Amino acid sequence: MQEKVEPMLDFKDLAPAITRQRLVVEGYPAYPITDAHIRDYLSRLSEVTGMVTLIDPVTHVSDRYGWAGWIHWETSGAHFYSWERPIAFFSVDVYTCKAFDPGAVIDFTRDYFQATEIVGKDF
């Protein structure tokens, strides 16, 4: 029998001795995002966060959903998604087992994509 999963309203840290940091950054880019942009962005993001890259960024494009990219770090990794329709939009998910500065990631992302609007949520 599968255990029922409760909503995250009362999220409890089950492993407080293990560092885990997450950041979601979303925004509207000033230009169409390409494969080359995603690969370059994720590589530079490694430097901004101080992470050690294990493999070069991997990307994929779907005619239906747009671009996706991923980079594997020694301390986890990051996913990148972008759409051209119905609007130009991107979403970045960073998950690490090593602390990093979320403000630096948001600032870097804003500047890199010349975002007209950007939001970030650290948890």
C-alpha positions in Angstrom: 0.0 0.0 0.0 1.4 3.4 -1.0 1.6 6.0 1.8 -0.4 9.2 1.3 1.8 12.2 0.7 0.6 15.3 2.6 0.9 18.8 1.1 4.1 20.7 1.9 2.3 23.2 4.1 4.1 21.9 7.2 7.3 20.8 5.5 9.7 19.1 7.9 13.5 18.9 7.3 14.1 15.2 7.5 17.9 15.5 7.1 19.1 18.7 8.9 22.7 17.5 8.9 22.8 17.5 5.1 23.1 20.9 3.3 20.5 21.3 0.6 19.7 24.6 -1.0 17.2 25.3 -3.8 16.5 28.3 -5.9 14.0 28.9 -8.6 14.5 31.9 -10.9 12.0 32.9 -13.6 11.8 35.8 -16.0 11.2 37.3 -19.4 14.3 37.4 -21.6 15.0 40.3 -23.9 15.9 38.0 -26.8 15.1 34.5 -28.1 17.1 31.9 -26.1 19.1 29.3 -28.1 21.0 26.1 -27.4 24.3 28.1 -27.3 22.9 30.5 -24.7 21.7 27.7 -22.4 25.1 25.9 -22.6 27.0 29.1 -21.9 24.6 30.3 -19.2 24.8 26.9 -17.3 28.6 26.8 -17.6 28.9 30.4 -16.2 26.4 29.6 -13.5 28.8 27.0 -12.2 31.3 29.8 -11.7 28.8 32.1 -10.0 27.7 29.4 -7.6 31.2 28.1 -7.0 30.2 24.6 -8.1 32.5 22.0 -9.7 31.2 20.8 -13.1 31.2 17.0 -13.7 29.8 17.1 -17.3 29.3 19.9 -19.8 25.7 21.2 -20.1 23.2 19.0 -22.0 20.3 20.5 -24.0 17.2 19.4 -25.8 14.6 21.1 -27.8 10.9 20.1 -28.1 8.8 21.6 -30.9 5.9 21.5 -28.4 7.6 22.7 -25.2 10.8 24.6 -26.1 14.3 24.3 -24.8 15.6 22.4 -21.8 19.1 22.2 -20.4 20.8 20.5 -17.5 24.3 20.6 -15.9 25.6 18.1 -13.4 27.7 19.4 -10.5 29.7 17.5 -7.9 27.2 19.0 -5.5 24.0 18.4 -7.5 23.0 20.5 -10.5 20.7 22.9 -12.3 17.9 22.7 -14.9 17.0 25.4 -17.4 13.8 25.7 -19.4 12.8 28.3 -22.0 9.7 29.0 -24.1 9.1 31.2 -27.0 5.3 30.8 -27.0 2.9 31.7 -25.8 5.4 34.2 -24.4 9.2 34.5 -24.2 9.9 33.0 -20.7 12.6 31.1 -18.8 12.7 29.1 -15.6 15.9 27.9 -13.8 15.9 25.3 -11.0 19.1 25.1 -8.9 19.5 22.4 -6.4 22.8 22.0 -4.4 24.3 20.3 -1.4 26.7 23.2 -1.0 25.6 26.7 0.0 25.6 29.5 -2.6 24.5 33.1 -2.8 21.0 33.3 -4.4 21.3 37.0 -4.9 24.4 36.5 -7.1 22.5 33.9 -9.2 19.5 36.2 -9.7 21.7 39.2 -10.6 23.7 37.1 -13.0 20.6 35.6 -14.6 19.0 39.1 -15.0 22.1 40.5 -16.6 22.8 37.4 -18.8 19.3 37.3 -20.4 18.7 41.1 -20.1 15.5 40.1 -18.3 12.8 42.7 -18.4 11.3 41.2 -15.3 12.7 38.5 -13.0 11.7 36.8 -9.8 13.5 34.3 -7.5 12.5 32.0 -4.6 15.1 30.5 -2.3 14.1 27.5 -0.1 
